Amino acid sequence: MKNMTRRKQLKLDKKKRKKKEELREANRTTDLVYSGTKYRKAQYVPIFVATETAILEVFVMSKRHVTDDDAYNAIITLIERLRAGGLSPIVDSSREEPQEALDSEEFMVWNIVRHWKHLFEQRGPVSRDVLVGVLRTTLHSITVWGSPSPASRGYLGFLEGSSPISAAARSQRE
């Protein structure tokens, strides 16, 4: 009988460890979300515009099949790449057109970098830390405007509704 309770205890311990690991994994990505106001200043608006325009373009080009999760994951990928190697390798390796078919997340990363490259050509370079801060703040926007559903497009719908391009298209229809 003692063996039976020992086995049950081992199973329970294993389940607890697994839950802890899952929680730790979930917190890794939520730790990236920044809800402060440091990057919500006029000087960073062009970076936000470039980033969100790139995301919106991919959303529209995909015929609105891209989800908030795709945008979230693309931004996390970009943050990780920026932290791993800085900005130079990313901008230097970006081509005007992707050579191979990319999935929606990779295409979004490519498009954000492409928009940043144009921004840097016009306004000069931006520090890696500022770019990461803007991306982390954008993650916060995705969590605010989106929903827990994997098919959520709340953030993307928000972008589409607040875009000057969308406003111009709406006014032409009226």
C-alpha positions in Angstrom: 0.0 0.0 0.0 2.9 2.3 0.7 4.1 1.8 -2.8 0.8 2.8 -4.3 0.8 6.1 -2.4 4.4 6.7 -3.4 3.5 6.3 -7.1 0.5 8.7 -6.7 2.8 11.2 -5.0 5.3 10.9 -7.9 2.6 11.4 -10.4 1.3 14.5 -8.6 4.8 15.9 -8.3 5.3 15.3 -12.1 2.1 17.2 -12.9 3.1 20.1 -10.6 6.5 20.3 -12.3 4.8 20.3 -15.7 2.4 23.0 -14.7 5.2 25.1 -13.3 7.2 24.7 -16.5 4.1 25.7 -18.7 3.5 28.7 -16.5 7.2 29.7 -16.7 7.1 29.3 -20.5 3.9 31.4 -20.8 5.5 34.1 -18.6 8.6 34.3 -20.9 6.6 35.9 -23.6 4.4 38.1 -21.4 7.6 39.4 -19.8 8.4 41.1 -23.1 5.1 43.2 -23.0 5.8 46.7 -21.9 2.9 48.9 -20.8 4.8 51.9 -19.6 4.9 55.4 -21.3 8.6 55.7 -22.0 8.2 55.0 -25.7 4.8 56.8 -26.1 6.4 60.1 -27.1 6.4 62.1 -30.2 10.0 61.3 -31.1 9.1 57.6 -31.4 5.9 58.1 -33.5 7.7 57.5 -36.8 9.0 54.2 -35.6 5.5 53.1 -34.5 4.1 54.3 -37.8 6.7 52.3 -39.8 6.2 49.2 -37.6 2.4 49.3 -37.6 2.2 50.2 -41.3 4.3 47.1 -42.1 2.0 44.9 -40.0 -1.1 46.4 -41.6 0.3 45.8 -45.1 0.9 42.1 -44.4 -2.7 41.9 -42.9 -4.2 43.4 -46.0 -2.0 41.4 -48.4 -3.0 38.2 -46.7 -6.6 39.0 -47.4 -7.0 39.4 -43.7 -6.0 35.9 -42.9 -3.1 36.9 -40.6 -4.1 36.9 -36.9 -3.0 38.9 -33.8 -1.0 35.9 -32.8 0.9 36.0 -36.0 1.8 39.7 -35.4 2.6 38.9 -31.8 4.9 36.1 -32.7 6.6 38.1 -35.5 7.4 40.9 -33.0 8.8 38.4 -30.5 11.0 36.9 -33.2 12.2 40.4 -34.2 12.9 41.3 -30.6 14.9 38.1 -30.1 16.9 38.8 -33.3 17.6 42.4 -32.3 18.8 41.2 -28.8 20.9 38.5 -30.3 22.8 40.4 -33.0 21.8 44.0 -33.0 20.2 45.8 -35.9 22.9 45.8 -38.5 22.7 42.1 -39.5 18.9 42.4 -39.8 18.8 45.6 -41.9 21.9 44.6 -44.0 20.3 41.2 -44.8 16.9 42.6 -45.8 16.3 42.6 -49.5 13.9 44.7 -51.4 11.9 41.6 -52.1 12.0 38.2 -50.4 13.7 35.6 -52.5 11.6 32.7 -51.2 8.0 32.3 -50.0 7.9 33.2 -46.4 5.2 32.3 -43.8 3.1 35.2 -42.5 5.3 35.7 -39.4 8.6 35.8 -41.3 7.0 38.0 -44.0 5.9 40.4 -41.3 9.4 40.5 -39.8 10.8 41.2 -43.3 8.3 43.9 -43.9 8.9 45.7 -40.6 12.6 45.7 -41.2 12.0 47.0 -44.8 9.9 49.9 -43.4 12.6 50.6 -40.7 15.3 50.6 -43.4 13.4 53.3 -45.3 12.9 55.2 -42.1 16.6 55.1 -41.2 17.5 56.3 -44.7 15.2 59.4 -44.2 15.8 60.1 -40.5 19.0 58.4 -39.5 19.7 55.4 -37.4 17.7 54.5 -34.2 19.2 52.6 -31.3 18.5 48.9 -30.9 17.1 49.6 -27.4 14.6 52.1 -28.7 13.4 49.6 -31.4 13.0 46.9 -28.8 11.1 49.3 -26.6 8.8 50.2 -29.5 8.2 46.5 -30.3 7.5 45.7 -26.7 5.0 48.5 -26.5 3.4 47.2 -29.7 3.1 43.8 -28.0 1.1 45.6 -25.2 -1.2 47.1 -27.9 -1.8 43.6 -29.3 -2.7 42.3 -25.8 -5.0 45.3 -25.2 -6.9 45.2 -28.6 -6.8 41.5 -29.2 -8.6 38.7 -27.4 -7.3 35.3 -26.0 -8.7 33.5 -29.1 -6.0 32.3 -31.5 -8.1 33.6 -34.4 -8.3 37.1 -32.8 -7.9 40.1 -35.2 -8.8 42.8 -32.8 -5.5 44.6 -32.9 -5.3 44.2 -36.7 -8.8 45.6 -37.0 -7.8 48.5 -34.8 -4.9 49.2 -37.0 -7.0 49.0 -40.1 -9.6 51.3 -38.7 -7.1 53.9 -37.5 -5.0 53.9 -40.6 -5.0 57.0 -42.8 -5.1 54.6 -45.8 -8.3 53.1 -44.4 -9.8 56.5 -43.8 -9.0 57.5 -47.4 -10.6 54.3 -48.7 -13.7 54.8 -46.5 -14.1 58.4 -47.7 -13.9 57.3 -51.4 -16.6 54.8 -50.8 -19.0 57.4 -49.3 
